Amino acid sequence: MTKAALRKKYKTLRNQLTEDQIEAFSLEIANQLLSLPIWEKDFYHLFLSIETQREINTDYILNILSGKDKNIVISRSNFKTTTLENVLLTDSTRIKLNAYNIPEPIGGIPIATTAIDVVFIPLLAFDVKGNRIGYGKGFYDNFLADCKAETLKIGLSFFDPEPEIKDVYSKDIPLDYCITPNKIYRF
């Protein structure tokens, strides 16, 4: 299927999930992460969930990272440049919803993209080769292109992979892992 068709399909599937399913699946995804060999790293980039998009609740992952005393990096979206501005999440970080209902930090300590070791990536769908589909604006493609080559890219999905995404571009950056409630996919 094409990206456009898959976006439509997975937005519909996501909208059919109940709040209880979203919470249960989110917790299962967080628990799956515990078995990955990623916990010796220092800087972890985590997206804050957009509730109106019915995204995975990343609070569970946030709690794991905090419990392991990791440096947690969150982002602010720059819609003029389609880039992410990364800041360290601290106890004093204030979060506010932007015009698109994306929770973002106000101010904060800037963190260079090249300092980030692990990125948890929101997505709508992925395929068996590790290609992913987001909302189509390119924020994460631009962000991942600036990360170190060894930065681990971990997608989080409520759903299993598609056999193939037909219209993958040369600048699309594939995942290293994708975590679903039932399985860890390695690419």
Backbone as CSV, one residue per row, in Angstrom:
resi,resn,N_x,N_y,N_z,CA_x,CA_y,CA_z,C_x,C_y,C_z
1,MET,0.834,-1.193,0.000,0.000,0.000,0.000,0.876,1.253,0.000
2,THR,0.316,2.347,-0.437,1.032,3.619,-0.433,0.949,4.264,0.946
3,LYS,1.800,5.255,1.168,1.789,5.967,2.441,0.431,6.604,2.706
4,ALA,-0.145,7.236,1.691,-1.437,7.911,1.874,-2.525,6.914,2.283
5,ALA,-2.557,5.758,1.617,-3.564,4.740,1.946,-3.333,4.180,3.351
6,LEU,-2.067,3.975,3.703,-1.753,3.449,5.027,-2.055,4.465,6.131
7,ARG,-1.795,5.736,5.863,-2.149,6.767,6.854,-3.644,6.725,7.148
8,LYS,-4.417,6.660,6.106,-5.877,6.632,6.272,-6.304,5.377,7.050
9,LYS,-5.765,4.225,6.659,-6.117,2.961,7.305,-5.793,2.985,8.795
10,TYR,-4.573,3.441,9.144,-4.144,3.362,10.539,-4.727,4.473,11.410
11,LYS,-5.074,5.591,10.829,-5.809,6.602,11.608,-7.183,6.050,11.979
12,THR,-7.813,5.359,11.036,-9.118,4.746,11.305,-8.995,3.662,12.366
13,LEU,-7.997,2.793,12.241,-7.793,1.735,13.235,-7.518,2.307,14.618
14,ARG,-6.720,3.354,14.671,-6.412,3.983,15.951,-7.673,4.574,16.588
15,ASN,-8.492,5.194,15.766,-9.733,5.800,16.277,-10.719,4.762,16.790
16,GLN,-10.563,3.521,16.375,-11.452,2.456,16.834,-11.021,1.870,18.179
17,LEU,-9.821,2.215,18.633,-9.348,1.719,19.925,-10.068,2.441,21.057
18,THR,-10.375,1.712,22.106,-10.970,2.338,23.295,-9.849,2.950,24.136
19,GLU,-10.222,3.808,25.056,-9.239,4.392,25.973,-8.542,3.292,26.777
20,ASP,-9.308,2.292,27.212,-8.728,1.182,27.972,-7.725,0.404,27.130
21,GLN,-8.024,0.190,25.844,-7.086,-0.509,24.958,-5.806,0.300,24.781
22,ILE,-5.944,1.610,24.577,-4.766,2.467,24.405,-3.868,2.376,25.632
23,GLU,-4.462,2.438,26.821,-3.669,2.363,28.050,-3.007,0.991,28.200
24,ALA,-3.767,-0.066,27.973,-3.223,-1.424,28.113,-2.104,-1.667,27.098
25,PHE,-2.326,-1.291,25.839,-1.303,-1.487,24.805,-0.056,-0.646,25.106
26,SER,-0.263,0.578,25.590,0.859,1.460,25.914,1.720,0.856,27.015
27,LEU,1.082,0.284,28.028,1.811,-0.359,29.117,2.567,-1.591,28.613
28,GLU,1.943,-2.374,27.738,2.602,-3.557,27.181,3.818,-3.165,26.343
29,ILE,3.695,-2.091,25.581,4.836,-1.604,24.775,5.973,-1.182,25.698
30,ALA,5.659,-0.442,26.746,6.694,-0.015,27.699,7.376,-1.226,28.333
31,ASN,6.595,-2.224,28.710,7.183,-3.428,29.309,8.077,-4.177,28.329
32,GLN,7.689,-4.201,27.042,8.524,-4.852,26.019,9.902,-4.179,25.927
33,LEU,9.915,-2.859,26.099,11.171,-2.112,25.984,12.224,-2.575,26.992
34,LEU,11.771,-3.065,28.115,12.707,-3.463,29.176,13.661,-4.570,28.737
35,SER,13.273,-5.350,27.733,14.137,-6.445,27.285,15.131,-6.025,26.194
36,LEU,15.060,-4.773,25.742,16.014,-4.313,24.717,17.368,-3.994,25.333
37,PRO,18.443,-4.190,24.553,19.795,-3.880,25.047,20.144,-2.398,24.851
38,ILE,19.372,-1.522,25.478,19.546,-0.081,25.247,19.817,0.698,26.532
39,TRP,19.857,0.025,27.662,19.802,0.747,28.938,21.150,1.252,29.441
40,GLU,22.223,1.019,28.691,23.524,1.568,29.073,23.751,2.939,28.434
41,LYS,22.823,3.391,27.626,22.938,4.683,26.942,22.652,5.834,27.913
42,ASP,22.909,7.064,27.466,22.746,8.235,28.336,21.563,9.125,27.977
43,PHE,21.413,9.481,26.694,20.389,10.443,26.288,19.308,9.760,25.445
44,TYR,18.060,9.854,25.920,16.907,9.203,25.305,15.897,10.270,24.884
45,HIS,15.603,10.316,23.599,14.607,11.259,23.090,13.239,10.582,23.121
46,LEU,12.271,11.238,23.753,10.927,10.685,23.878,9.906,11.715,23.422
47,PHE,8.969,11.281,22.608,7.873,12.175,22.229,6.817,12.159,23.328
48,LEU,6.195,13.302,23.521,5.075,13.392,24.447,3.809,13.167,23.631
49,SER,2.943,12.322,24.099,1.783,11.856,23.334,0.806,12.979,22.988
50,ILE,0.323,12.934,21.761,-0.743,13.830,21.325,-2.056,13.089,21.556
51,GLU,-2.733,13.429,22.624,-3.951,12.700,22.992,-5.009,12.750,21.906
52,THR,-5.143,13.893,21.220,-6.177,14.017,20.185,-5.894,13.113,18.992
53,GLN,-4.628,12.667,18.831,-4.277,11.738,17.747,-4.318,10.283,18.218
54,ARG,-4.677,10.094,19.500,-4.803,8.753,20.073,-3.483,7.985,19.973
55,GLU,-2.400,8.700,20.277,-1.069,8.097,20.234,-0.836,7.232,21.472
56,ILE,0.209,6.439,21.394,0.666,5.643,22.525,0.933,6.575,23.695
57,ASN,0.505,6.174,24.874,0.762,6.956,26.080,2.207,6.689,26.499
58,THR,3.058,7.674,26.317,4.480,7.499,26.620,4.812,7.774,28.089
59,ASP,3.807,8.057,28.909,4.068,8.264,30.343,4.736,7.041,30.967
60,TYR,4.361,5.852,30.519,4.957,4.623,31.062,6.452,4.549,30.743
61,ILE,6.822,4.928,29.532,8.233,4.938,29.135,8.969,6.030,29.903
62,LEU,8.326,7.154,30.061,8.902,8.256,30.836,9.226,7.800,32.259
63,ASN,8.326,7.048,32.850,8.556,6.531,34.209,9.731,5.556,34.249
64,ILE,9.849,4.709,33.231,10.984,3.773,33.173,12.299,4.549,33.071
65,LEU,12.331,5.521,32.153,13.549,6.314,31.965,13.914,7.074,33.241
66,SER,12.923,7.643,33.892,13.168,8.370,35.149,13.673,7.420,36.222
67,GLY,13.053,6.246,36.301,13.464,5.257,37.296,14.880,4.770,37.089
68,LYS,15.333,4.780,35.839,16.700,4.359,35.531,17.655,5.554,35.531
69,ASP,17.154,6.721,35.934,17.941,7.946,36.055,18.624,8.331,34.741
70,LYS,17.869,8.243,33.641,18.392,8.589,32.320,18.117,10.053,31.991
71,ASN,18.913,10.610,31.091,18.663,11.957,30.576,17.565,11.844,29.531
72,ILE,16.468,12.532,29.766,15.311,12.473,28.872,15.246,13.774,28.080
73,VAL,15.175,13.620,26.771,15.133,14.761,25.867,13.758,14.804,25.214
74,ILE,13.145,15.980,25.208,11.862,16.178,24.523,12.026,17.323,23.525
75,SER,11.040,17.509,22.664,11.196,18.461,21.569,10.088,19.491,21.495
76,ARG,10.470,20.553,20.805,9.547,21.611,20.401,9.583,21.620,18.880
77,SER,8.437,21.718,18.235,8.366,21.696,16.761,8.519,23.091,16.188
78,ASN,9.376,23.203,15.180,9.498,24.457,14.440,8.819,24.217,13.089
79,PHE,7.612,24.738,12.934,6.829,24.465,11.733,7.329,25.229,10.511
80,LYS,8.137,26.268,10.701,8.698,26.993,9.559,9.807,26.188,8.891
81,THR,10.584,25.462,9.704,11.722,24.710,9.167,11.500,23.201,9.206
82,THR,10.354,22.760,9.722,10.038,21.340,9.966,11.194,20.624,10.675
83,THR,11.678,21.279,11.732,12.727,20.695,12.552,12.245,20.604,13.996
84,LEU,12.961,19.808,14.773,12.681,19.662,16.197,13.802,20.316,16.992
85,GLU,13.424,21.117,17.978,14.380,21.731,18.891,14.345,20.904,20.176
86,ASN,15.470,20.329,20.544,15.531,19.375,21.649,15.976,20.034,22.944
87,VAL,15.277,19.675,24.027,15.635,20.198,25.349,15.595,19.063,26.371
88,LEU,16.378,19.237,27.422,16.421,18.283,28.512,15.166,18.431,29.370
89,LEU,14.530,17.315,29.660,13.361,17.328,30.541,13.866,17.304,31.982
90,THR,13.471,18.299,32.765,13.848,18.378,34.170,12.581,18.521,35.009
91,ASP,12.742,18.492,36.310,11.597,18.665,37.209,10.934,20.024,37.037
92,SER,11.693,21.009,36.566,11.136,22.354,36.416,10.650,22.664,34.997
93,THR,10.746,21.694,34.087,10.297,21.926,32.711,8.787,22.122,32.678
94,ARG,8.375,23.222,32.067,6.944,23.483,31.895,6.531,23.002,30.510
95,ILE,5.385,22.334,30.443,4.868,21.775,29.188,3.574,22.501,28.836
96,LYS,3.422,22.831,27.557,2.215,23.506,27.084,1.819,22.906,25.731
97,LEU,0.521,22.797,25.483,0.058,22.328,24.171,0.225,23.439,23.147
98,ASN,0.791,23.093,21.966,0.890,24.085,20.905,-0.431,24.131,20.126
99,ALA,-0.472,24.857,19.037,-1.704,25.029,18.250,-2.213,23.717,17.657
100,TYR,-1.352,22.693,17.571,-1.726,21.391,17.019,-1.955,20.346,18.115
101,ASN,-2.087,20.803,19.346,-2.283,19.945,20.521,-1.086,19.054,20.827
102,ILE,0.088,19.462,20.383,1.315,18.729,20.690,1.876,19.288,21.997
103,PRO,2.069,18.440,23.017,2.684,18.927,24.250,4.165,19.229,24.023
104,GLU,4.561,20.461,24.363,5.935,20.880,24.114,6.490,21.648,25.307
105,PRO,7.816,21.593,25.474,8.433,22.333,26.570,8.477,23.829,26.274
106,ILE,8.349,24.609,27.335,8.558,26.052,27.243,9.961,26.302,27.777
107,GLY,10.810,26.894,26.958,12.192,27.105,27.381,12.911,25.786,27.538
108,GLY,13.886,25.751,28.428,14.600,24.510,28.701,16.052,24.551,28.282
109,ILE,16.776,23.542,28.700,18.203,23.414,28.412,18.363,22.724,27.057
110,PRO,18.925,23.422,26.067,19.084,22.808,24.738,20.022,21.593,24.770
111,ILE,19.673,20.592,23.990,20.495,19.390,23.843,20.779,19.200,22.352
112,ALA,22.050,19.040,22.018,22.431,18.826,20.618,21.872,17.495,20.128
113,THR,21.404,17.469,18.914,20.879,16.244,18.313,21.938,15.145,18.327
114,THR,23.179,15.530,18.159,24.269,14.546,18.124,24.560,13.923,19.486
115,ALA,23.964,14.456,20.557,24.153,13.873,21.893,23.170,12.735,22.163
116,ILE,22.138,12.624,21.337,21.058,11.673,21.598,21.467,10.263,21.165
117,ASP,21.267,9.305,22.083,21.653,7.920,21.842,20.508,7.041,21.357
118,VAL,19.286,7.316,21.842,18.108,6.508,21.521,16.955,7.455,21.228
119,VAL,16.221,7.174,20.154,15.042,7.971,19.813,13.831,7.048,19.755
120,PHE,12.818,7.362,20.546,11.527,6.679,20.466,10.672,7.473,19.483
121,ILE,10.164,6.793,18.457,9.549,7.483,17.323,8.054,7.177,17.238
122,PRO,7.243,8.241,17.185,5.818,8.023,16.958,5.608,7.654,15.491
123,LEU,4.631,6.809,15.228,4.352,6.460,13.839,2.912,5.974,13.714
124,LEU,2.441,5.988,12.489,1.120,5.436,12.199,1.221,3.979,11.776
125,ALA,2.256,3.668,10.992,2.424,2.308,10.476,3.896,2.076,10.155
126,PHE,4.256,0.787,10.016,5.607,0.415,9.605,5.510,-0.875,8.817
127,ASP,6.609,-1.205,8.105,6.593,-2.459,7.348,7.674,-3.408,7.858
128,VAL,7.722,-4.594,7.284,8.629,-5.637,7.757,10.108,-5.309,7.524
129,LYS,10.388,-4.272,6.745,11.770,-3.847,6.509,12.197,-2.711,7.442
130,GLY,11.273,-2.229,8.267,11.599,-1.144,9.183,11.293,0.240,8.647
131,ASN,10.670,0.316,7.485,10.226,1.615,6.986,9.016,2.053,7.802
132,ARG,8.873,3.364,7.995,7.811,3.856,8.860,7.025,4.964,8.175
133,ILE,5.828,5.164,8.669,4.987,6.248,8.179,4.528,7.060,9.378
134,GLY,4.805,8.362,9.304,4.308,9.285,10.314,3.161,10.087,9.734
135,TYR,3.060,11.317,10.185,1.960,12.173,9.721,2.268,12.864,8.394
136,GLY,3.505,12.718,7.900,3.814,13.207,6.555,4.454,14.573,6.469
137,LYS,4.793,15.182,7.584,5.406,16.521,7.549,6.925,16.477,7.459
138,GLY,7.539,15.353,7.814,8.989,15.209,7.689,9.791,15.624,8.908
139,PHE,9.135,15.962,10.021,9.871,16.378,11.221,10.884,15.322,11.655
140,TYR,10.433,14.071,11.755,11.339,13.026,12.244,12.389,12.646,11.211
141,ASP,12.078,12.704,9.932,13.109,12.442,8.919,14.217,13.486,9.022
142,ASN,13.836,14.753,9.179,14.841,15.815,9.323,15.646,15.627,10.608
143,PHE,14.963,15.308,11.690,15.610,15.110,12.986,16.578,13.923,12.941
144,LEU,16.116,12.785,12.444,16.949,11.579,12.412,18.155,11.739,11.489
145,ALA,18.002,12.523,10.436,19.128,12.766,9.520,20.266,13.486,10.227
146,ASP,19.956,14.245,11.290,20.977,14.982,12.030,21.541,14.200,13.222
147,CYS,20.944,13.053,13.525,21.436,12.225,14.631,22.720,11.505,14.219
148,LYS,23.437,10.997,15.211,24.629,10.183,14.933,24.201,8.919,14.185
149,ALA,25.094,8.351,13.427,24.786,7.123,12.685,24.401,5.988,13.631
150,GLU,25.011,5.945,14.821,24.740,4.856,15.761,23.539,5.101,16.679
151,THR,22.883,6.230,16.531,21.676,6.485,17.336,20.632,5.415,17.023
152,LEU,20.088,4.805,18.061,19.070,3.766,17.874,17.715,4.407,17.636
153,LYS,17.027,3.920,16.617,15.718,4.440,16.230,14.668,3.374,16.525
154,ILE,13.797,3.679,17.502,12.822,2.706,17.984,11.411,3.237,17.773
155,GLY,10.689,2.593,16.864,9.302,2.963,16.626,8.394,2.313,17.659
156,LEU,7.266,2.945,17.919,6.274,2.427,18.854,4.950,2.339,18.117
157,SER,4.353,1.152,18.088,3.140,0.952,17.300,2.140,0.061,18.022
158,PHE,0.884,0.443,17.949,-0.188,-0.406,18.462,-0.383,-1.642,17.583
159,PHE,0.056,-1.556,16.324,-0.287,-2.560,15.312,0.950,-3.253,14.751
160,ASP,0.743,-4.434,14.182,1.812,-5.203,13.553,2.186,-4.581,12.203
161,PRO,3.326,-5.001,11.628,3.797,-4.377,10.384,2.973,-4.751,9.164
162,GLU,3.049,-3.887,8.188,2.531,-4.143,6.852,3.609,-4.912,6.075
163,PRO,3.210,-5.680,5.057,4.223,-6.382,4.249,5.188,-5.410,3.553
164,GLU,4.657,-4.281,3.056,5.509,-3.345,2.321,4.840,-1.982,2.235
165,ILE,5.671,-0.944,2.372,5.244,0.420,2.063,5.763,0.696,0.663
166,LYS,4.860,0.952,-0.259,5.226,1.036,-1.680,6.078,2.249,-2.041
167,ASP,5.796,3.401,-1.442,6.439,4.638,-1.897,7.439,5.192,-0.873
168,VAL,8.429,4.361,-0.531,9.497,4.788,0.368,10.454,5.675,-0.428
169,TYR,10.869,6.797,0.183,11.790,7.729,-0.466,13.217,7.463,-0.010
170,SER,14.165,7.928,-0.782,15.574,7.706,-0.439,15.965,8.411,0.854
171,LYS,15.267,9.483,1.224,15.593,10.220,2.453,14.836,9.681,3.667
172,ASP,13.943,8.722,3.481,13.250,8.097,4.609,14.262,7.278,5.401
173,ILE,14.260,7.450,6.705,15.220,6.748,7.557,14.504,5.605,8.260
174,PRO,14.953,4.371,8.040,14.271,3.214,8.642,14.573,3.068,10.133
175,LEU,13.768,2.258,10.768,13.890,1.967,12.186,14.941,0.890,12.435
176,ASP,15.477,0.865,13.653,16.297,-0.251,14.110,15.416,-1.298,14.787
177,TYR,14.390,-0.812,15.496,13.424,-1.667,16.192,12.046,-1.028,16.046
178,CYS,11.022,-1.857,16.162,9.672,-1.348,16.379,9.034,-2.225,17.445
179,ILE,8.414,-1.585,18.422,7.828,-2.287,19.547,6.311,-2.210,19.431
180,THR,5.679,-3.366,19.482,4.219,-3.444,19.517,3.830,-4.073,20.870
181,PRO,2.562,-4.110,21.192,2.173,-4.722,22.463,2.600,-6.186,22.592
182,ASN,2.718,-6.892,21.463,2.980,-8.334,21.503,4.366,-8.772,21.052
183,LYS,5.138,-7.851,20.425,6.379,-8.306,19.806,7.368,-7.160,19.632
184,ILE,8.647,-7.519,19.656,9.727,-6.602,19.305,10.207,-6.988,17.915
185,TYR,10.183,-6.037,16.990,10.675,-6.264,15.631,12.059,-5.633,15.530
186,ARG,13.039,-6.410,15.036,14.411,-5.922,14.841,14.673,-5.851,13.338
187,PHE,15.331,-4.789,12.916,15.600,-4.619,11.485,17.101,-4.494,11.243
